[in-house]
Amino acid sequence: MGAGITNELWAYDMGASRWAMISGTTALGQAGSYGTADPYPGSRTLASLAADGSRLVLFGGYGLGNNSVIGYLNDVWVFEPADASWSWLAGSAHINAVGRYVGPVCQHHPGGRQSANAAILSGRRLLVCGGMTSPNGQPEQWYLNDVWLLDLSDAKKCWTFVSGDVCPHSVKLNQPGIYHGAHVCPGARSYAAHAVVNNGDGFLWFGGYGFGADRSMPGFLADLWFFDAATSTWSLRS
Protein backbone atom coordinates (compact mmCIF):
# COMPACT_ATOMS: atom_id res chain seq x y z
CA MET A 1 0.00 0.00 0.00
CA GLY A 2 1.01 3.65 -0.13
CA ALA A 3 1.20 3.79 -3.91
CA GLY A 4 1.36 7.31 -5.27
CA ILE A 5 2.94 9.04 -2.26
CA THR A 6 6.61 9.79 -1.64
CA ASN A 7 8.90 11.21 1.04
CA GLU A 8 10.66 13.66 -1.27
CA LEU A 9 11.68 17.07 0.07
CA TRP A 10 12.32 19.85 -2.42
CA ALA A 11 13.79 23.34 -2.12
CA TYR A 12 13.18 26.20 -4.51
CA ASP A 13 16.04 28.61 -5.24
CA MET A 14 14.33 31.91 -6.03
CA GLY A 15 17.55 33.48 -7.28
CA ALA A 16 18.15 30.71 -9.80
CA SER A 17 14.44 30.00 -10.40
CA ARG A 18 14.84 26.27 -10.05
CA TRP A 19 13.91 23.32 -7.85
CA ALA A 20 16.27 20.81 -6.22
CA MET A 21 15.37 17.62 -4.37
CA ILE A 22 17.28 17.75 -1.08
CA SER A 23 16.01 14.66 0.73
CA GLY A 24 14.06 11.48 0.21
CA THR A 25 13.64 9.06 -2.65
CA THR A 26 11.57 8.98 -5.81
CA ALA A 27 10.38 5.47 -4.88
CA LEU A 28 6.69 5.34 -4.03
CA GLY A 29 5.40 3.98 -0.73
CA GLN A 30 8.65 4.37 1.22
CA ALA A 31 8.47 3.23 4.85
CA GLY A 32 10.09 5.47 7.44
CA SER A 33 13.32 4.71 9.27
CA TYR A 34 13.00 5.37 13.01
CA GLY A 35 15.77 5.39 15.59
CA THR A 36 18.55 4.31 13.24
CA ALA A 37 21.83 5.80 12.09
CA ASP A 38 20.02 7.26 9.07
CA PRO A 39 16.49 8.23 10.19
CA TYR A 40 13.92 9.67 7.79
CA PRO A 41 10.12 9.98 7.62
CA GLY A 42 8.10 7.65 5.45
CA SER A 43 6.05 8.63 2.43
CA ARG A 44 2.99 10.68 3.28
CA THR A 45 0.51 13.28 2.16
CA LEU A 46 -1.40 16.08 3.89
CA ALA A 47 1.29 16.47 6.57
CA SER A 48 1.78 19.67 8.59
CA LEU A 49 4.92 21.83 8.30
CA ALA A 50 6.37 24.69 10.32
CA ALA A 51 9.64 26.65 10.20
CA ASP A 52 11.82 26.64 13.33
CA GLY A 53 14.48 29.12 12.35
CA SER A 54 16.35 27.48 9.48
CA ARG A 55 14.95 24.05 10.40
CA LEU A 56 11.78 22.45 9.09
CA VAL A 57 9.40 20.69 11.49
CA LEU A 58 7.12 17.98 10.09
CA PHE A 59 4.09 16.58 11.92
CA GLY A 60 1.81 13.68 11.04
CA GLY A 61 -0.06 13.26 7.80
CA TYR A 62 -1.50 10.23 6.03
CA GLY A 63 1.10 7.71 4.95
CA LEU A 64 3.58 5.12 6.14
CA GLY A 65 5.24 4.67 9.49
CA ASN A 66 7.84 1.93 9.91
CA ASN A 67 6.17 -0.58 7.60
CA SER A 68 4.23 -0.74 4.34
CA VAL A 69 0.77 -0.18 5.84
CA ILE A 70 -0.76 3.26 5.28
CA GLY A 71 -2.66 5.25 7.92
CA TYR A 72 -2.74 8.39 10.05
CA LEU A 73 0.54 9.50 11.64
CA ASN A 74 1.47 11.53 14.73
CA ASP A 75 5.26 11.54 14.43
CA VAL A 76 7.36 14.71 14.68
CA TRP A 77 10.48 15.17 12.57
CA VAL A 78 13.01 17.99 12.21
CA PHE A 79 14.96 18.56 9.01
CA GLU A 80 18.36 20.25 9.34
CA PRO A 81 19.28 21.88 5.99
CA ALA A 82 22.95 22.31 6.94
CA ASP A 83 23.59 18.58 6.49
CA ALA A 84 20.28 17.52 4.91
CA SER A 85 19.50 15.25 7.87
CA TRP A 86 16.28 14.22 9.59
CA SER A 87 15.79 13.69 13.33
CA TRP A 88 12.80 11.86 14.81
CA LEU A 89 11.72 13.88 17.86
CA ALA A 90 8.41 12.49 19.08
CA GLY A 91 5.35 10.46 18.20
CA SER A 92 4.85 6.89 17.15
CA ALA A 93 6.55 4.87 14.42
CA HIS A 94 3.18 3.15 13.91
CA ILE A 95 0.07 4.38 12.14
CA ASN A 96 -3.30 5.25 13.69
CA ALA A 97 -1.98 6.16 17.14
CA VAL A 98 -4.84 7.07 19.48
CA GLY A 99 -4.56 10.42 21.27
CA ARG A 100 -3.95 10.36 25.01
CA TYR A 101 -5.40 13.33 26.86
CA VAL A 102 -5.08 12.26 30.50
CA GLY A 103 -2.61 10.29 32.60
CA PRO A 104 0.95 10.81 33.80
CA VAL A 105 2.90 13.84 32.64
CA CYS A 106 4.87 13.20 29.45
CA GLN A 107 2.55 10.39 28.38
CA HIS A 108 0.01 12.67 26.72
CA HIS A 109 0.14 12.93 22.94
CA PRO A 110 -2.05 13.84 19.96
CA GLY A 111 -3.48 11.04 17.89
CA GLY A 112 -2.55 10.37 14.28
CA ARG A 113 -4.10 12.84 11.83
CA GLN A 114 -3.85 14.60 8.51
CA SER A 115 -4.55 18.17 7.39
CA ALA A 116 -3.84 19.66 10.82
CA ASN A 117 -2.25 23.06 11.40
CA ALA A 118 1.26 23.35 12.80
CA ALA A 119 3.10 26.50 13.84
CA ILE A 120 6.09 27.58 15.94
CA LEU A 121 5.20 29.90 18.81
CA SER A 122 7.57 31.89 21.02
CA GLY A 123 9.97 29.80 23.07
CA ARG A 124 10.28 27.25 20.25
CA ARG A 125 6.91 25.70 21.06
CA LEU A 126 5.34 23.60 18.32
CA LEU A 127 1.58 24.10 18.22
CA VAL A 128 -0.59 21.47 16.52
CA CYS A 129 -4.28 22.17 16.10
CA GLY A 130 -7.22 20.26 14.62
CA GLY A 131 -7.07 18.00 11.59
CA MET A 132 -8.85 14.89 10.39
CA THR A 133 -8.51 11.28 11.49
CA SER A 134 -10.31 7.97 11.52
CA PRO A 135 -10.66 5.78 14.63
CA ASN A 136 -8.67 2.58 14.14
CA GLY A 137 -8.13 3.48 10.50
CA GLN A 138 -11.78 2.93 9.54
CA PRO A 139 -13.19 4.56 6.35
CA GLU A 140 -15.15 7.22 8.27
CA GLN A 141 -13.51 10.63 8.49
CA TRP A 142 -13.67 12.50 11.79
CA TYR A 143 -12.60 16.05 12.61
CA LEU A 144 -10.66 17.46 15.58
CA ASN A 145 -10.38 20.79 17.40
CA ASP A 146 -7.79 19.92 20.05
CA VAL A 147 -4.71 22.08 20.64
CA TRP A 148 -1.30 20.68 21.59
CA LEU A 149 2.07 22.22 22.43
CA LEU A 150 5.49 20.58 22.24
CA ASP A 151 8.54 22.41 23.62
CA LEU A 152 11.24 21.75 21.04
CA SER A 153 13.91 23.00 23.45
CA ASP A 154 13.00 20.44 26.12
CA ALA A 155 15.06 17.24 25.90
CA LYS A 156 12.08 15.24 27.21
CA LYS A 157 9.91 16.29 24.22
CA CYS A 158 6.67 16.14 26.21
CA TRP A 159 3.36 17.08 24.62
CA THR A 160 0.90 19.26 26.53
CA PHE A 161 -2.83 19.26 25.79
CA VAL A 162 -3.74 22.91 26.35
CA SER A 163 -7.32 23.62 25.30
CA GLY A 164 -9.23 21.08 27.40
CA ASP A 165 -10.16 23.45 30.22
CA VAL A 166 -11.84 25.95 27.91
CA CYS A 167 -13.06 23.45 25.31
CA PRO A 168 -13.71 20.32 27.35
CA HIS A 169 -15.34 18.62 24.38
CA SER A 170 -12.12 18.87 22.35
CA VAL A 171 -11.13 15.40 23.53
CA LYS A 172 -13.98 14.13 21.33
CA LEU A 173 -14.43 13.99 17.58
CA ASN A 174 -16.68 16.07 15.30
CA GLN A 175 -17.42 18.67 17.95
CA PRO A 176 -19.35 21.85 17.05
CA GLY A 177 -18.03 25.31 17.86
CA ILE A 178 -19.20 27.38 20.81
CA TYR A 179 -19.78 30.92 19.54
CA HIS A 180 -21.50 32.59 22.50
CA GLY A 181 -21.06 32.72 26.24
CA ALA A 182 -18.17 32.98 28.66
CA HIS A 183 -16.19 30.12 27.12
CA VAL A 184 -16.04 29.99 23.34
CA CYS A 185 -14.02 27.74 21.06
CA PRO A 186 -13.89 26.72 17.39
CA GLY A 187 -15.50 23.59 16.06
CA ALA A 188 -13.56 20.60 14.78
CA ARG A 189 -12.05 21.11 11.33
CA SER A 190 -9.27 20.35 8.88
CA TYR A 191 -7.70 22.20 5.92
CA ALA A 192 -7.85 25.50 7.85
CA ALA A 193 -5.51 28.47 7.34
CA HIS A 194 -3.42 29.94 10.15
CA ALA A 195 -0.95 32.65 11.08
CA VAL A 196 1.28 33.28 14.11
CA VAL A 197 0.81 36.77 15.59
CA ASN A 198 1.68 38.82 18.69
CA ASN A 199 5.39 38.01 18.52
CA GLY A 200 4.70 34.30 18.65
CA ASP A 201 2.25 34.39 21.56
CA GLY A 202 -0.91 34.22 19.45
CA PHE A 203 -2.35 31.98 16.76
CA LEU A 204 -5.06 32.86 14.23
CA TRP A 205 -7.16 30.01 12.81
CA PHE A 206 -9.39 30.65 9.81
CA GLY A 207 -11.99 28.60 8.01
CA GLY A 208 -11.38 25.08 6.80
CA TYR A 209 -13.80 22.18 6.42
CA GLY A 210 -15.61 20.91 9.48
CA PHE A 211 -18.20 22.03 12.00
CA GLY A 212 -19.56 25.42 12.95
CA ALA A 213 -22.30 25.69 15.57
CA ASP A 214 -24.27 22.85 13.94
CA ARG A 215 -22.98 19.31 14.34
CA SER A 216 -25.44 17.74 11.91
CA MET A 217 -23.17 18.03 8.87
CA PRO A 218 -19.64 19.34 8.13
CA GLY A 219 -19.10 22.08 5.62
CA PHE A 220 -16.85 24.94 4.57
CA LEU A 221 -16.18 27.52 7.28
CA ALA A 222 -15.36 31.25 7.23
CA ASP A 223 -14.90 32.01 10.94
CA LEU A 224 -11.73 33.57 12.37
CA TRP A 225 -10.46 32.54 15.80
CA PHE A 226 -7.61 33.76 17.99
CA PHE A 227 -5.78 31.46 20.40
CA ASP A 228 -3.93 33.19 23.24
CA ALA A 229 -0.99 30.96 24.11
CA ALA A 230 -0.42 32.74 27.42
CA THR A 231 -3.88 31.88 28.76
CA SER A 232 -4.75 28.89 26.53
CA THR A 233 -8.04 30.55 25.60
CA TRP A 234 -9.92 31.10 22.34
CA SER A 235 -11.78 34.21 21.19
CA LEU A 236 -13.94 34.67 18.09
CA ARG A 237 -12.71 37.55 15.93
CA SER A 238 -14.94 37.35 12.86
N, C-alpha and C positions, 0 to 999 in steps of 0.2 A: 504494500500500500504506500501512499505518499507520492504517487505518480503526479508529475506536473509541478512540484514545488522544489525549491533548491535552498541552499544556505549561502548563496553568493552575497558578497558585500562589495558594493561599487562606490567609487568616489568620482566626483565631477570636478575637473580643473577648469574654473571659469576663465582663467587667463589663456589657457590653451584651447578652450572649447572642446574638451574631449573627456570621455569616460575611461576609467581604468578599474578592473576588478582587483581588489586588494586582499580579499580573503574568500575562502570557501572553494567549492568545486562545482563544475557544470553538471555533474551527475545528479539525476533526479532522485528524490527519496533518500537523502543521506541521513543516516542516524547520527545523533550527537555523540561526542566523546567527552565523558565526565570524569573528572578526577584523575586524569592521566598526564603524561609529560607533554602532550600536545592536545589540550582541550579545545573544543569548538562546539557551538550549538548545531543542532540538527536542522534539517530543512523545515521550513514553516512559512505560513502566510498570516497576514493580519496580526502581526506582532506589534508591540508598542516600543517606541524609541524615545530617548531623551539624551541631551548633550550635557555631560559633566565636565566642564572645561573643554579640553581637547579630546576627552574620552567619550565613547558612545556606550550608552546603557541600553540593553535589550531586555524586555520582559515578555514572557509568555508567547501567545499566538496559538495557531492551530497547525500542528505538524508532528514531528517525530522527536521523541526523547532518545533513550539509549537503545532502542530497538526499531524494528521496521513497522511497528503499529502506529497509526496516526490518531491523534486526539488533542485535547486541550492541555496547554502547558502553563506552568507557573514558575519556570526557572528564570533566574536573573543572571545576565552575562555582561561583562565589561570588555569593550574592545579598545586596546591601546594602539593608536596609529604609529607611535614611534617605532615599534617592532612588529606591527601587524599581528598582535597576539590577542587571544581571547582568554578571559578568566571567568570561571564559574563561581558566582558569589553566593547564591542562595537558591532555594526552591528545589523541586524534585527532578530527578532524572527520568521519572515515569510520567506517563500521560494521565489526564483526568484526576489529578490530585484534588481532594475535597478540602475546602477552606476550613480552617480551625479558628474560631472566634473567641473561645474561652479556654481556660486551663493554665498551666504554669507559664511564667514569663519565658519568652524565647521559644515557645512551641506554637505560637500563633502564626498563621500564614494565610495568604489569599489562595483561593482555589484556582485551578487551571481555567484559562479564559482566552478569548480572542477579542480584538477590536476595543480594548480598554484604552484609557488615557494614561500616559506616564509623563512626569515632569520632574525636574530637579528644583527643589526649594532651597532657601537659605540653609546654611549649615550642611550642605551636601546630603540633603534628605530626598530620597526618591519617593515621590507620591504616585500611587497607582489607584485609579478610580474607575468604577463601573466595568462595562464589557459584557460579553455574551458567553454563555457556557451551556453545558448539557449534563445533567446528573448522570454519572456512570457512563458517559459517552453515548447516551441514547439519542435518537434522531431529533427529539424536541429541542427547541432553542429557548433558553431562558436568559433573562437580563438581570444585571446587577447594578446596585448603587452604593456599594461599600467603598470606603476610603481607607487606604493603607499607607503607612510611612515606613521606610527602611533607611536607617542612618548608614550611609556608605562609608563614613569615617570610623564606624565602630567595628572592631575586629570580630565581634560576636555575630554581626549581621542579623539582628533580631527585627522581625516585623512587628509593627504596632497597629492594631485596628483602632482608628481614631474617631469614627463618626457614629459609633453605636449609642452613645449617651443621648445625642440629639436626634438621631434617626434609628431608634431601636429596631425598626423593621428591616434595616439594611443587612441583617444576617440572613434574610430570606430572599427568595427569587421573585422577579416580576412585581416588585412593589411600586405602587403609585406614588406620585409626589405629594407633599403636604405644602400647600401654597398659602395658607392662612393660619393665624394663631401665633402663639409664643414660640413654638419650635417648628420651623419649616425646613424642608429638605427636598432635593430633586428626586424624581422617580428614577427607576432602573432604566438603563439605556446603554447603547453601544454606538460606535461610529460618531461620537460627539467631537466637537472642536474645543480647544482649550488654549489658555495663555497664562503664563506666570506673571504676576504683577506685585506691586508694593515691595520692591526690592527682594523678591523671593519669599515673602511671607503671605502671599495671597495667590489664589488659583481661580481663574474664571472658567466656567464650564458652560458650553453653549450647544443647544440642540441635540441632534443625534436621532436615533431610532429607538423607541421604547415607550415608556409610560408617562403620561402627564398625571392629571388628577384622577383619571378614569382607568381602572385596571381591566376593563372588559376586553380591550384590544390594543396592541401596540400600534404606533404610528410615528410619523415624522414630527419632531419637536422644534420649537423656536424660542424656548425660554432661556434666560441667561441667569446663571447662579454664580455667587461668589463664596469661596471657601476661605475662611480665616484660619490660617495654620496655627496662630497663637492661641486661639480659643477653641479650635476644632468645631466651629459652627458654620452653618450655611445661612445665606441671605439671598432672597430673590431680588434681582436687579431689573429684570425686564421680562 
